């Protein structure tokens, strides 16, 4: 019953005219952009990268929907690795966690450098296993990931319907470990009516970033779906801060 209430709350938030318009606009543009060209070829363009991030996308989405997001970091010297390759994200929490963890190991072995982890929405819930198994990773960035409230309840119900008896409870204690919380940065926006900031926050996290709505430009990406785009400059700044700390 509680989950059904959560679903009702989520639907009410999403279908409000302002939120529905934002989400539909961002989703339409992401869909159109997915046909805008190939993804950057990290392996063969000869570019020197200063950082590698492992990125997991939101529910039902392929990495192609984030093409401009990936291209933005590529042009700014940040290599983006996507564990799901070109598939849509419909896998379970445990499958996603194993995939992220295996990708971290592969990248460490391949490059000898530590990647950082960036997750959008559902992808953040899949990163729990990596949080627990990879203490060497210094920073995890969660963009509009539901950690509590109706957004998480609705997501868990959807996961149960999609995968049957699934394992959301496994590894939840990682979000209560002070040492792990020190590695976490949460990114949210008040324009996001799907996962609002108070549901995307983690008490004790290293940092909570609220991306302000751009009223002057009325940003196309002021939405849950488009938040990775809206936050990409801030995220690049955060990654650059970390590089400066390491250099010091």
Secondary structure, DSSP 8 states (H G I E B T S, - for coil): -HHHHHHHHHHHHHHSHHHHHHHHHHHHHHHHHTTS-----TTTS----SEEEEEE--TT--GGGGHHHHHHHHHTTEEEE-TTTTS-S---HHHHHHHHHHHHHHHHHHHSS--EEEEETHHHHTTHHHHHH-TT---EEEES---SHHHHHHHHHHHHHHHSS--TTTTGGGGG-HHHHTTEEEEE-TT-SSS-HHHH--TT-SEEEE----TTTT-TT-STTTHHHHTHHHHHHHHHHHHHHHH-
